[in-house]
Amino acid sequence: MESFRRWIKGWLGKSLLGVVILLFAVAGAESLMVLATKPKPAAEVNGEEITYEELERNVESERQSLISRLGGQIDETLISAEQLRPRVLDGLIERKLLVQLAREQNMSVSDSAFKQWVVSMPQFQQDGQFSEVLFSSIVSQLGISPFEFAARARSDLVITQLHTALQESYFLSEYELRQLVELQEQLRSFRYAKLKAQDFIDQVSLSEDAIANYYKMHTYDYRTQEKAKVQYLHLKSEQYTKGLNITESEIEAAYVEETDQLKKDEQRQAAHILITMDALSESEAKEKAIAIRERIVAGESFADLAKEFSQDPGSAEQGGDLGFAGRGAYVKEFEEILFQLSEAQVSEPVKTEFGFHVIKLLKVRQPQIPTLEQERERLQRQLVQQKAIDVYHDKLEELKTSVYESGDLQEPAGVFGLQIQTSEWLSREAHQGSHQQPFTHPQVLQAVYSQEVLEEGFNSEVVELPDNNAVVVRLLEHSPAKLKPLNEVRGVVVQALQQEEASKLAYQTGLELIAKLKGGESIESENLKWVKKDKLKRVSMDAPKPVMKTVFSLPRSKEKGKASVEGVRLEKDFAIVQLLSVIEGEFGLEGQEKDNMKSFLARQLSQLEFQDYLALQKEQADIEINLN
């Protein structure tokens, strides 16, 4: 990570690998390939859309992330897409809004900075170098195109710019610092007693009308899941691998192409001494570089002179060492000379946009080139796959036309030699759909529940999936969501209503006891189980968070004999919280410790300010939500 920071800081950070120029320069190209008619979006933010496809993909991603973080310690069916969807959509709205705000501030990410960010990501590197193959594989696993990845990543970087700019504008005065530290160091002693809803269950009496009304008010909780069963065709490139012939000449040509590329992957370890023209004229900078080279030729250490004179902060301390790099890593003038040098040879001064460089070639790392026989089996397999993919894409276009024109799946199945398969029952909820492929993909379930399939009875459009396979579905059976009759769910309804009413009793009882304490009365006869805590700071985790928050919001009691007391809900339970004493915090920070605390608090407060700023912008934005 340190070497990466040096690289960014130095001149080389301004000249990036070109392996992904085409890919990321056209990050918006896919936007040209949209249909003239499109479904209503899940939301619009100042006229910019968030599609249902984008929403569902992010919902499923969030769901899988939650499951992974919980380490399989929870029933996956309890993590409902319906529960996650509003929160995920709110996050997408905020993201869209922040990108718009950054755009208004003329914030952007240059192509070179973006490419630098991509090629530096460890996830996309193999043996310390960016791997286009690894990049494509990872992006494919995410279920998005490289163009969509590029667009998302650019948005993330722009949002980071906006966030950083707002954070850096925040200033914390010495007076504010002292106040905050003293509050943070403050100690409070208190006691709290919990009134559990479960202890009031026996006091709850439910009428039949109350049960019926609760059931009517919560019908959504007592509905069956909507389900559908479909027939489908699954087109895969691997279906076309059989019978494909690969000639010897094709294998040899592929071998030559790969080895030619490998030869271009020669890596050279360079060191340089950079003399900039920031404070010198061009002739003065050149003369200085010439003088340094003469000292090297005379026998002085290149590394020592680099440490003394080089003005590249990213490499000077390393004796000018830039590490290994291939073609495309440096600016043209630098690269041309470097690849002409022999090992240990030192160049004449080379002028680039950054100044004058004295370059030394430290080492050459030649790629290992396998023989044709070593690679024959792999190349043959690879060529078969490539040909199969070509055939697949031709068939895919034909399939799109066929399923559109056919009144069922029989005709396209016969034409393309595909088996009509039948799915399991599939819920509209992605995670409850099926573990059966290909219905684990949200876009396939979206096709199942599309208007054209579910309501109009047509074949779906062909859904293209990663790894060169595609699916088309047709409805077989549909079971709408239905309200379960009260007599079937009565026990569950009664239990839920009892808990709710018991929670109300706990809350009401708590308020009555608090009123007595505030009036100076004793409630010791109530036999509450008090928990006493002495001298806790506000960051302590020695009591429930709602209790701690209440304790540190309570004022000191101004009247003798009257308690400073308040209540707080603990989910269905209720807690009475009484403040006993306060010990003021002291400001005892000096030097670096003080500076560190000031930086920490400034970051925390700037984050709160950022959230307030975002909330204000959301209020003022034109946001339309179309969730069903």
Backbone torsions as a table, in degrees:
resi	resn	phi	psi	omega
1	MET	NA	-37.4	-179.8
2	GLU	-65.4	-41.6	179.1
3	SER	-64.2	-35.1	178.2
4	PHE	-65.5	-41.6	178.7
5	ARG	-63.4	-39.5	178.4
6	ARG	-63.9	-40.7	-179.9
7	TRP	-61.3	-44.8	178.9
8	ILE	-62.4	-41.5	-175.1
9	LYS	-70.6	-33.6	-175.4
10	GLY	-82.1	179.8	-177.2
11	TRP	-63.3	-31.4	-177.1
12	LEU	-65.2	-27.1	178.0
13	GLY	-63.3	-15.6	-179.6
14	LYS	-90.8	-7.0	-178.9
15	SER	-126.2	111.7	-165.7
16	LEU	-109.6	162.0	173.6
17	LEU	-58.6	141.4	-175.8
18	GLY	-99.5	11.3	-171.5
19	VAL	-67.5	-19.6	-177.9
20	VAL	-120.6	22.9	-177.3
21	ILE	-59.3	-51.6	-176.5
22	LEU	-62.4	-42.8	-177.1
23	LEU	-58.3	-48.7	-171.5
24	PHE	-90.7	-17.7	176.6
25	ALA	-69.6	-23.4	-178.4
26	VAL	-113.1	35.0	-176.3
27	ALA	-57.9	-24.5	-178.9
28	GLY	-95.8	5.1	-172.4
29	ALA	-61.8	-32.9	-175.8
30	GLU	-66.9	-19.6	-179.6
31	SER	-65.5	-16.9	178.4
32	LEU	-76.9	-11.6	-170.4
33	MET	-106.6	41.8	178.9
34	VAL	-103.1	153.4	-179.4
35	LEU	-77.1	156.2	-178.3
36	ALA	-65.8	-33.5	178.1
37	THR	-111.6	132.8	-178.2
38	LYS	-142.0	154.1	-176.4
39	PRO	-69.0	162.6	178.1
40	LYS	-62.4	136.0	-178.0
41	PRO	-74.1	163.0	176.9
42	ALA	-67.0	-31.7	178.8
43	ALA	-160.8	159.2	172.8
44	GLU	-130.1	134.8	179.7
45	VAL	-120.8	108.5	-176.9
46	ASN	50.3	41.6	176.5
47	GLY	87.9	-7.4	179.1
48	GLU	-98.7	135.1	-169.6
49	GLU	-89.2	149.9	165.5
50	ILE	-118.7	112.2	-174.0
51	THR	-78.3	159.9	175.5
52	TYR	-62.8	-35.8	179.5
53	GLU	-61.4	-45.2	178.1
54	GLU	-62.9	-42.6	179.9
55	LEU	-62.0	-49.8	-176.6
56	GLU	-64.6	-36.8	178.5
57	ARG	-64.1	-40.9	179.5
58	ASN	-72.5	-33.9	176.4
59	VAL	-62.7	-47.3	-179.3
60	GLU	-66.0	-37.0	177.2
61	SER	-63.1	-43.0	178.7
62	GLU	-65.2	-39.7	-180.0
63	ARG	-63.4	-46.6	179.5
64	GLN	-64.2	-35.8	178.0
65	SER	-64.7	-41.7	177.9
66	LEU	-63.1	-44.8	-180.0
67	ILE	-60.5	-42.7	-179.4
68	SER	-64.7	-43.6	-178.9
69	ARG	-66.3	-32.4	-179.9
70	LEU	-81.1	-5.5	173.8
71	GLY	59.9	34.0	178.0
72	GLY	73.3	15.3	-177.8
73	GLN	-88.4	9.7	-178.2
74	ILE	-141.5	148.5	175.9
75	ASP	-65.3	120.7	-175.0
76	GLU	-60.3	-29.4	-177.8
77	THR	-67.7	-16.2	179.2
78	LEU	-78.0	-16.8	179.0
79	ILE	-94.6	92.3	-172.0
80	SER	-88.8	138.5	174.8
81	ALA	-62.0	-32.9	178.9
82	GLU	-63.9	-35.1	177.9
83	GLN	-71.8	-38.0	-176.0
84	LEU	-78.7	-29.9	-169.4
85	ARG	-54.6	-48.7	-179.4
86	PRO	-60.6	-42.1	-178.7
87	ARG	-67.2	-42.3	179.7
88	VAL	-64.6	-42.6	179.3
89	LEU	-62.5	-39.7	178.2
90	ASP	-61.2	-39.4	177.3
91	GLY	-65.0	-39.9	177.8
92	LEU	-66.8	-37.0	176.9
93	ILE	-63.1	-46.1	179.0
94	GLU	-61.6	-41.3	179.9
95	ARG	-62.0	-46.9	179.1
96	LYS	-60.6	-42.7	-179.0
97	LEU	-64.7	-41.5	-179.3
98	LEU	-65.4	-38.3	177.3
99	VAL	-63.4	-41.4	177.7
100	GLN	-62.4	-43.4	-179.8
101	LEU	-64.2	-40.1	178.3
102	ALA	-64.5	-39.0	179.4
103	ARG	-62.8	-40.4	179.0
104	GLU	-63.2	-28.8	178.8
105	GLN	-88.7	11.1	-179.9
106	ASN	59.9	32.1	175.9
107	MET	-88.6	139.1	179.9
108	SER	-157.1	170.8	177.7
109	VAL	-119.1	119.8	-179.4
110	SER	-67.1	158.8	178.1
111	ASP	-58.7	-42.1	-177.4
112	SER	-66.4	-41.4	179.5
113	ALA	-66.4	-38.0	179.8
114	PHE	-67.1	-45.1	179.1
115	LYS	-61.3	-40.0	179.3
116	GLN	-60.3	-42.6	179.7
117	TRP	-63.2	-42.7	-177.7
118	VAL	-66.1	-50.6	-174.7
119	VAL	-69.0	-17.2	-179.8
120	SER	-89.0	-9.4	-177.1
121	MET	-70.8	124.5	-178.2
122	PRO	-58.0	-31.1	-178.6
123	GLN	-60.9	-25.5	-175.9
124	PHE	-105.0	14.5	-176.5
125	GLN	-111.2	145.7	176.0
126	GLN	-131.4	123.0	-176.2
127	ASP	55.6	37.7	175.9
128	GLY	80.7	2.9	-178.9
129	GLN	-122.3	147.7	176.3
130	PHE	-61.2	133.7	179.6
131	SER	-118.5	114.1	179.8
132	GLU	-64.5	-34.3	179.2
133	VAL	-65.0	-45.4	179.9
134	LEU	-65.1	-41.0	177.7
135	PHE	-57.9	-50.4	-178.3
136	SER	-61.7	-39.1	-179.0
137	SER	-64.7	-45.5	-177.7
138	ILE	-66.9	-43.5	179.6
139	VAL	-63.5	-38.3	178.0
140	SER	-62.9	-39.9	179.0
141	GLN	-64.3	-26.8	177.9
142	LEU	-75.0	-10.4	178.5
143	GLY	77.9	22.2	178.2
144	ILE	-130.2	163.4	179.0
145	SER	-83.5	159.9	175.4
146	PRO	-57.3	-34.6	179.4
147	PHE	-65.1	-42.0	-180.0
148	GLU	-68.0	-38.2	176.5
149	PHE	-60.0	-44.6	-179.1
150	ALA	-61.6	-43.2	-179.6
151	ALA	-63.6	-43.4	179.6
152	ARG	-63.6	-45.6	-176.5
153	ALA	-64.5	-39.8	177.1
154	ARG	-60.6	-41.8	178.5
155	SER	-60.7	-43.5	179.0
156	ASP	-58.9	-44.1	-177.7
157	LEU	-67.5	-38.1	178.1
158	VAL	-66.9	-40.8	177.5
159	ILE	-61.8	-40.4	177.7
160	THR	-61.4	-40.5	176.9
161	GLN	-58.4	-47.6	-179.2
162	LEU	-61.9	-45.6	-178.9
163	HIS	-61.1	-45.4	-178.9
164	THR	-63.5	-41.7	-179.9
165	ALA	-61.6	-41.8	178.9
166	LEU	-68.9	-38.1	178.9
167	GLN	-64.4	-44.0	-175.9
168	GLU	-69.5	-19.3	179.2
169	SER	-82.3	-8.0	-177.6
170	TYR	-81.6	134.7	179.6
171	PHE	-123.4	131.9	178.8
172	LEU	-111.7	118.1	-178.2
173	SER	-77.4	165.0	178.7
174	GLU	-62.1	-39.5	-179.9
175	TYR	-63.4	-44.3	179.0
176	GLU	-64.3	-39.7	178.7
177	LEU	-60.0	-47.9	-178.6
178	ARG	-61.0	-44.6	-179.6
179	GLN	-61.3	-45.7	-177.5
180	LEU	-64.9	-41.8	179.9
181	VAL	-65.9	-42.5	179.5
182	GLU	-63.1	-39.0	175.7
183	LEU	-66.0	-39.6	-179.4
184	GLN	-66.7	-33.8	-178.2
185	GLU	-87.6	-5.0	-179.5
186	GLN	-60.5	142.3	179.2
187	LEU	-113.7	135.1	178.5
188	ARG	-130.2	138.1	174.2
189	SER	-108.4	141.5	-174.6
190	PHE	-160.2	173.6	171.8
191	ARG	-139.6	153.5	177.3
192	TYR	-144.7	150.5	178.8
193	ALA	-129.2	135.8	-177.2
194	LYS	-100.5	129.9	173.4
195	LEU	-102.4	106.6	-174.5
196	LYS	-83.5	133.0	179.2
197	ALA	-58.4	-35.2	-177.8
198	GLN	-60.5	-30.3	-179.3
199	ASP	-72.4	-10.9	-178.7
200	PHE	-106.1	1.6	-176.9
201	ILE	-56.9	-42.3	-176.8
202	ASP	-65.2	-19.0	-179.8
203	GLN	-86.8	-6.6	-176.9
204	VAL	-85.7	130.4	175.9
205	SER	-124.2	124.1	-174.9
206	LEU	-112.5	131.0	174.4
207	SER	-89.7	162.8	178.3
208	GLU	-63.8	-34.8	178.5
209	ASP	-64.7	-40.5	179.7
210	ALA	-63.7	-41.9	178.9
211	ILE	-63.7	-45.4	-180.0
212	ALA	-63.1	-41.7	-179.8
213	ASN	-65.6	-40.9	178.6
214	TYR	-62.8	-42.3	178.8
215	TYR	-60.3	-43.3	-179.6
216	LYS	-67.2	-34.6	-178.8
217	MET	-76.4	-16.9	-176.0
218	HIS	-126.4	36.2	-176.3
219	THR	-58.9	-32.0	-178.1
220	TYR	-59.9	-32.4	-179.0
221	ASP	-71.6	-14.8	-173.5
222	TYR	-120.6	34.5	177.8
223	ARG	-104.5	149.5	171.9
224	THR	-76.4	157.5	177.7
225	GLN	-74.3	139.0	171.1
226	GLU	-67.0	136.8	-177.4
227	LYS	-136.1	154.4	175.5
228	ALA	-143.7	148.9	174.7
229	LYS	-122.8	134.1	-174.9
230	VAL	-129.5	158.4	164.4
231	GLN	-96.7	150.1	-177.5
232	TYR	-153.0	156.3	172.4
233	LEU	-112.8	138.7	-177.7
234	HIS	-124.6	107.9	-179.6
235	LEU	-95.7	127.0	-178.8
236	LYS	-131.1	144.8	179.0
237	SER	-62.8	-32.6	-177.2
238	GLU	-64.3	-17.6	178.1
239	GLN	-65.7	-19.6	-173.9
240	TYR	-106.8	15.1	179.8
241	THR	-79.8	-26.3	-177.6
242	LYS	-71.2	137.3	175.5
243	GLY	80.7	1.9	177.9
244	LEU	-81.9	128.5	-178.2
245	ASN	-100.1	134.5	177.1
246	ILE	-116.1	123.0	-177.8
247	THR	-84.4	161.9	178.2
248	GLU	-62.1	-37.8	-179.1
249	SER	-65.7	-34.5	177.6
250	GLU	-67.1	-40.2	177.8
251	ILE	-64.4	-43.9	-179.6
252	GLU	-64.2	-41.2	-179.9
253	ALA	-63.9	-41.1	178.3
254	ALA	-64.8	-37.6	179.0
255	TYR	-64.6	-46.3	-179.7
256	VAL	-61.5	-43.0	-179.8
257	GLU	-61.4	-43.2	-179.0
258	GLU	-69.1	-43.3	-178.5
259	THR	-68.2	-34.4	175.6
260	ASP	-61.7	-40.2	178.4
261	GLN	-67.0	-39.8	178.8
262	LEU	-62.0	-39.2	-179.6
263	LYS	-63.5	-31.2	177.9
264	LYS	-73.7	-14.6	-176.9
265	ASP	-87.1	16.9	175.7
266	GLU	-55.6	133.8	-179.2
267	GLN	-107.2	135.9	179.1
268	ARG	-123.1	132.6	177.0
269	GLN	-94.5	112.9	-177.0
270	ALA	-111.4	153.6	168.3
271	ALA	-127.5	150.1	179.1
272	HIS	-147.0	159.0	171.5
273	ILE	-119.6	120.4	-176.5
274	LEU	-104.4	127.6	172.7
275	ILE	-115.0	112.8	-176.9
276	THR	-85.1	167.8	177.7
277	MET	-107.0	26.1	179.9
278	ASP	-66.6	-43.0	-176.9
279	ALA	-116.0	-1.3	-178.0
280	LEU	-122.1	155.7	171.7
281	SER	-75.1	169.5	-179.2
282	GLU	-61.6	-43.5	-178.5
283	SER	-67.1	-37.5	179.4
284	GLU	-67.1	-41.3	178.8
285	ALA	-64.0	-41.0	179.9
286	LYS	-65.2	-44.7	179.4
287	GLU	-60.4	-39.4	179.4
288	LYS	-65.7	-41.2	178.6
289	ALA	-64.5	-40.9	178.5
290	ILE	-61.8	-43.7	-179.5
291	ALA	-62.5	-39.9	179.1
292	ILE	-65.6	-42.2	179.3
293	ARG	-61.3	-40.9	179.8
294	GLU	-61.1	-36.8	177.7
295	ARG	-67.2	-35.7	177.8
296	ILE	-66.6	-46.8	-179.9
297	VAL	-61.5	-32.5	179.8
298	ALA	-75.2	-6.8	174.5
299	GLY	118.6	-3.1	179.2
300	GLU	-74.7	155.8	-176.5
301	SER	-70.2	126.5	176.6
302	PHE	-59.8	-45.6	-176.4
303	ALA	-62.4	-42.7	-179.5
304	ASP	-65.2	-41.6	179.6
305	LEU	-67.9	-33.8	176.9
306	ALA	-63.7	-44.2	178.8
307	LYS	-62.3	-33.2	-176.4
308	GLU	-81.7	-40.2	-169.3
309	PHE	-114.8	-24.6	-172.6
310	SER	-64.4	138.2	-179.7
311	GLN	-104.7	20.1	172.1
312	ASP	-96.0	103.3	-176.3
313	PRO	-65.1	-17.5	-178.7
314	GLY	-81.2	-17.4	-175.8
315	SER	-131.8	-15.5	-174.2
316	ALA	-55.1	-46.6	-177.6
317	GLU	-65.8	-18.0	178.2
318	GLN	-97.4	19.8	180.0
319	GLY	71.8	24.8	179.4
320	GLY	84.9	-0.4	-174.8
321	ASP	-66.9	123.8	178.8
322	LEU	-101.7	-0.7	-179.2
323	GLY	76.9	-175.8	-179.9
324	PHE	-82.8	140.8	175.4
325	ALA	-155.8	153.7	178.3
326	GLY	-101.4	-171.5	178.4
327	ARG	-64.1	143.0	179.3
328	GLY	97.8	-8.4	-177.2
329	ALA	-84.8	-25.9	-174.5
330	TYR	-116.0	167.3	174.6
331	VAL	-65.6	156.6	-170.0
332	LYS	-54.4	-48.9	-174.8
333	GLU	-62.1	-40.0	-179.7
334	PHE	-67.2	-46.7	-176.4
335	GLU	-63.4	-42.0	-178.2
336	GLU	-58.2	-44.4	-179.7
337	ILE	-71.1	-42.6	-178.2
338	LEU	-57.5	-42.6	-176.4
339	PHE	-82.4	3.6	171.4
340	GLN	-99.0	-15.4	-174.4
341	LEU	-78.2	152.8	170.0
342	SER	-95.4	162.5	-179.3
343	GLU	-58.0	134.7	179.7
344	ALA	76.5	-3.0	179.0
345	GLN	-76.6	143.8	179.9
346	VAL	-113.6	130.8	-175.8
347	SER	-80.0	163.9	164.9
348	GLU	-69.1	162.6	177.6
349	PRO	-57.0	134.3	-178.2
350	VAL	-115.7	126.1	-179.0
351	LYS	-90.9	131.9	172.0
352	THR	-132.8	-176.9	178.3
353	GLU	-64.0	-14.9	-176.5
354	PHE	-94.9	-15.6	-177.5
355	GLY	139.5	-151.1	179.0
356	PHE	-107.7	132.9	-179.2
357	HIS	-114.0	136.1	164.6
358	VAL	-103.4	118.3	-170.7
359	ILE	-110.8	138.2	174.6
360	LYS	-125.5	129.9	175.3
361	LEU	-86.2	115.5	-177.4
362	LEU	-85.6	-44.4	-175.2
363	LYS	-160.2	150.8	175.7
364	VAL	-115.9	131.0	178.5
365	ARG	-114.7	106.4	-179.2
366	GLN	-83.0	139.6	176.7
367	PRO	-71.0	147.9	175.9
368	GLN	-82.5	126.2	-176.8
369	ILE	-107.9	114.1	180.0
370	PRO	-72.6	162.8	178.6
371	THR	-79.6	165.5	178.1
372	LEU	-61.6	-39.9	-178.7
373	GLU	-65.6	-35.3	178.3
374	GLN	-66.6	-31.2	-174.4
375	GLU	-102.1	-7.0	-172.2
376	ARG	-54.4	-51.1	-176.3
377	GLU	-62.7	-43.2	-179.8
378	ARG	-65.9	-43.3	-179.0
379	LEU	-64.4	-39.4	179.4
380	GLN	-64.1	-44.1	178.6
381	ARG	-62.9	-40.5	-179.3
382	GLN	-67.0	-41.2	179.3
383	LEU	-66.5	-37.5	175.9
384	VAL	-61.6	-45.2	179.7
385	GLN	-62.9	-40.9	179.7
386	GLN	-64.2	-42.7	178.3
387	LYS	-65.5	-39.0	179.2
388	ALA	-63.8	-38.2	178.5
389	ILE	-65.7	-40.1	177.1
390	ASP	-61.1	-44.1	178.2
391	VAL	-63.5	-43.8	-179.6
392	TYR	-56.1	-45.5	-178.0
393	HIS	-65.6	-36.9	175.3
394	ASP	-63.8	-45.2	-179.8
395	LYS	-66.3	-34.3	-179.0
396	LEU	-60.6	-45.9	179.6
397	GLU	-64.1	-38.9	178.1
398	GLU	-66.5	-38.3	-179.9
399	LEU	-64.3	-39.2	179.7
400	LYS	-58.0	-43.1	179.6
401	THR	-68.8	-42.2	-175.5
402	SER	-64.3	-46.6	-176.4
403	VAL	-70.6	-27.1	178.0
404	TYR	-70.5	-37.1	-176.0
405	GLU	-87.7	-15.1	-174.7
406	SER	-92.0	147.9	178.8
407	GLY	-88.5	-2.5	177.1
408	ASP	-158.1	-168.0	-179.5
409	LEU	-98.0	-5.6	-174.8
410	GLN	-61.3	-49.9	-175.8
411	GLU	-63.5	-52.3	178.9
412	PRO	-62.6	-32.3	178.0
413	ALA	-62.0	-43.3	-179.8
414	GLY	-68.5	-42.0	-177.8
415	VAL	-64.6	-39.4	-173.6
416	PHE	-102.7	4.6	177.9
417	GLY	65.3	35.8	-178.4
418	LEU	-104.7	149.9	177.8
419	GLN	-89.7	131.6	173.6
420	ILE	-77.2	117.9	-177.6
421	GLN	-108.6	159.3	-179.7
422	THR	-118.2	132.6	-178.7
423	SER	-81.5	169.6	166.7
424	GLU	-76.1	177.7	171.5
425	TRP	-65.5	132.4	-175.3
426	LEU	-118.5	124.4	175.4
427	SER	-79.4	154.7	174.8
428	ARG	-63.8	-27.2	176.4
429	GLU	-71.9	125.8	-175.0
430	ALA	-56.8	-44.2	-174.2
431	HIS	-74.4	-16.4	179.3
432	GLN	-101.9	2.6	-176.6
433	GLY	-64.0	-65.7	-178.0
434	SER	-179.7	155.9	169.7
435	HIS	-91.9	2.7	-179.5
436	GLN	-78.5	126.4	173.5
437	GLN	-70.8	144.9	5.8
438	PRO	-98.4	20.8	-171.7
439	PHE	-82.8	4.1	171.6
440	THR	-77.5	-13.8	178.3
441	HIS	-83.8	122.9	-178.6
442	PRO	-55.7	-34.7	-176.8
443	GLN	-69.3	-24.3	176.7
444	VAL	-73.7	-43.4	176.6
445	LEU	-63.1	-34.5	177.2
446	GLN	-62.3	-37.7	177.4
447	ALA	-67.1	-40.1	179.1
448	VAL	-57.9	-41.7	-175.5
449	TYR	-99.0	18.4	176.9
450	SER	-74.7	159.4	-178.9
451	GLN	-61.6	-40.8	-176.3
452	GLU	-65.3	-30.6	-179.8
453	VAL	-88.8	-50.7	-170.9
454	LEU	-75.7	-41.1	-174.2
455	GLU	-101.6	-36.4	-174.9
456	GLU	-96.8	-13.3	175.0
457	GLY	75.5	18.4	-179.9
458	PHE	-88.8	168.8	167.1
459	ASN	-66.4	148.3	175.9
460	SER	-74.1	165.7	166.4
461	GLU	-66.1	159.1	177.5
462	VAL	-71.5	124.7	179.9
463	VAL	-96.1	115.1	-179.9
464	GLU	-86.7	131.4	-177.2
465	LEU	-116.7	165.3	177.0
466	PRO	-60.8	163.4	175.7
467	ASP	63.2	34.7	171.0
468	ASN	56.7	56.7	169.0
469	ASN	-145.2	155.1	-174.0
470	ALA	-144.6	156.5	-174.2
471	VAL	-135.5	143.8	169.4
472	VAL	-130.1	137.3	-175.1
473	VAL	-123.7	156.7	175.6
474	ARG	-143.2	135.5	-174.8
475	LEU	-65.1	134.3	174.6
476	LEU	-107.8	-50.2	177.3
477	GLU	-143.3	150.9	178.4
478	HIS	-136.9	130.1	177.7
479	SER	-119.7	102.8	-178.7
480	PRO	-64.1	158.9	173.7
481	ALA	-63.6	136.0	-177.8
482	LYS	-130.1	145.1	176.1
483	LEU	-77.2	126.0	177.3
484	LYS	-72.1	140.3	179.9
485	PRO	-64.7	150.9	-176.6
486	LEU	-58.1	-38.9	-177.6
487	ASN	-65.6	-21.7	179.1
488	GLU	-80.4	-31.8	-175.3
489	VAL	-115.2	15.7	-173.6
490	ARG	-57.0	-43.3	-178.5
491	GLY	-60.5	-42.3	179.5
492	VAL	-67.3	-39.8	-180.0
493	VAL	-63.8	-46.5	-179.5
494	VAL	-60.2	-44.2	-179.4
495	GLN	-62.3	-44.0	179.9
496	ALA	-64.0	-43.0	-179.1
497	LEU	-67.9	-38.3	177.0
498	GLN	-60.1	-44.2	179.5
499	GLN	-62.0	-41.5	-179.1
500	GLU	-65.4	-45.2	-179.2
501	GLU	-69.3	-36.9	177.4
502	ALA	-64.8	-37.5	178.2
503	SER	-64.7	-38.9	176.9
504	LYS	-63.4	-40.6	179.2
505	LEU	-65.0	-42.1	178.1
506	ALA	-61.2	-43.7	179.7
507	TYR	-62.6	-47.5	-177.8
508	GLN	-65.1	-42.0	178.2
509	THR	-62.1	-42.2	179.3
510	GLY	-60.5	-43.2	179.5
511	LEU	-63.0	-38.6	179.0
512	GLU	-64.7	-41.8	179.7
513	LEU	-67.9	-37.5	177.8
514	ILE	-63.6	-40.6	178.9
515	ALA	-60.4	-39.8	178.3
516	LYS	-63.7	-45.3	-179.6
517	LEU	-62.1	-42.3	-179.9
518	LYS	-66.2	-26.1	178.7
519	GLY	-86.4	1.6	177.6
520	GLY	91.8	5.1	179.6
521	GLU	-84.2	157.5	176.0
522	SER	-93.0	143.6	176.3
523	ILE	-122.0	20.4	-177.8
524	GLU	-62.5	-26.6	-179.0
525	SER	-70.2	-11.5	-179.7
526	GLU	-76.5	-7.3	178.6
527	ASN	55.6	42.7	176.4
528	LEU	-75.5	148.6	178.0
529	LYS	-92.1	94.5	-178.4
530	TRP	-79.4	139.9	172.6
531	VAL	-113.0	120.6	-175.7
532	LYS	-103.0	135.2	178.7
533	LYS	-126.9	131.7	-177.2
534	ASP	-109.9	132.3	168.8
535	LYS	50.4	59.2	176.9
536	LEU	-99.9	143.2	171.8
537	LYS	-82.9	163.7	-176.3
538	ARG	-66.9	-18.8	179.9
539	VAL	-90.1	-0.2	-177.7
540	SER	-63.1	146.3	176.9
541	MET	-110.7	22.9	-175.7
542	ASP	-85.9	4.4	176.1
543	ALA	-149.2	158.6	179.7
544	PRO	-54.4	144.2	-176.9
545	LYS	-54.7	-46.0	179.4
546	PRO	-60.5	-33.9	178.5
547	VAL	-67.7	-45.8	-179.7
548	MET	-62.0	-41.1	180.0
549	LYS	-63.1	-40.6	179.3
550	THR	-66.8	-44.2	-178.9
551	VAL	-56.0	-45.6	-174.7
552	PHE	-85.8	4.7	171.8
553	SER	-104.2	-10.3	-177.9
554	LEU	-76.1	136.6	174.2
555	PRO	-80.5	158.9	172.6
556	ARG	-65.6	147.2	177.2
557	SER	-71.2	129.4	-178.1
558	LYS	-92.7	-14.3	-178.5
559	GLU	-114.5	129.3	-179.7
560	LYS	-62.9	133.2	177.6
561	GLY	91.3	-10.1	178.2
562	LYS	-109.0	132.7	-173.1
563	ALA	-83.7	149.6	168.4
564	SER	-91.8	106.0	-168.8
565	VAL	-143.6	148.8	178.1
566	GLU	-153.8	165.6	179.1
567	GLY	-115.0	159.0	179.2
568	VAL	-150.0	140.7	177.6
569	ARG	-77.5	138.6	172.9
570	LEU	-119.6	80.0	-171.5
571	GLU	58.3	-114.9	-179.3
572	LYS	-85.9	-13.2	179.9
573	ASP	-91.3	178.9	-179.3
574	PHE	-140.7	141.5	-179.9
575	ALA	-123.6	138.6	172.5
576	ILE	-97.6	125.5	-175.3
577	VAL	-120.3	124.2	-177.8
578	GLN	-121.4	124.0	177.2
579	LEU	-79.7	130.5	-177.7
580	LEU	-104.3	-43.5	-178.9
581	SER	-159.5	160.1	-179.6
582	VAL	-133.2	131.2	173.6
583	ILE	-116.3	119.3	-175.9
584	GLU	-64.3	145.6	177.6
585	GLY	-79.6	157.9	-179.7
586	GLU	-114.9	145.2	176.5
587	PHE	-94.8	104.6	-176.7
588	GLY	-123.9	29.3	-176.3
589	LEU	-94.6	140.3	176.9
590	GLU	-140.4	158.0	171.0
591	GLY	57.1	-132.8	-175.2
592	GLN	-64.5	-36.5	179.2
593	GLU	-61.6	-39.7	178.4
594	LYS	-66.8	-44.0	-179.9
595	ASP	-62.6	-41.8	179.7
596	ASN	-62.8	-42.6	179.9
597	MET	-65.6	-40.3	179.6
598	LYS	-62.1	-42.7	179.0
599	SER	-64.9	-42.3	-179.0
600	PHE	-63.1	-48.1	-178.2
601	LEU	-67.4	-35.7	178.3
602	ALA	-63.1	-40.1	177.8
603	ARG	-64.2	-43.5	-179.0
604	GLN	-63.9	-44.1	-178.2
605	LEU	-71.2	-35.4	178.4
606	SER	-67.3	-31.2	176.5
607	GLN	-65.9	-42.6	176.6
608	LEU	-63.5	-40.3	178.3
609	GLU	-64.4	-37.4	178.0
610	PHE	-64.0	-41.4	178.8
611	GLN	-64.8	-39.0	176.4
612	ASP	-63.8	-42.5	178.5
613	TYR	-60.4	-44.2	-179.9
614	LEU	-65.0	-41.7	179.5
615	ALA	-61.7	-41.2	179.2
616	LEU	-64.1	-42.8	-179.9
617	GLN	-65.1	-35.2	177.8
618	LYS	-65.9	-38.8	178.3
619	GLU	-62.2	-37.3	-175.1
620	GLN	-87.0	-14.9	-176.2
621	ALA	-78.5	156.6	174.7
622	ASP	-91.7	97.4	-175.4
623	ILE	-116.2	125.2	177.8
624	GLU	-120.0	122.2	-179.1
625	ILE	-109.1	131.7	-175.4
626	ASN	-119.0	27.3	178.7
627	LEU	-63.3	136.2	178.6
628	ASN	-74.3	NA	NA
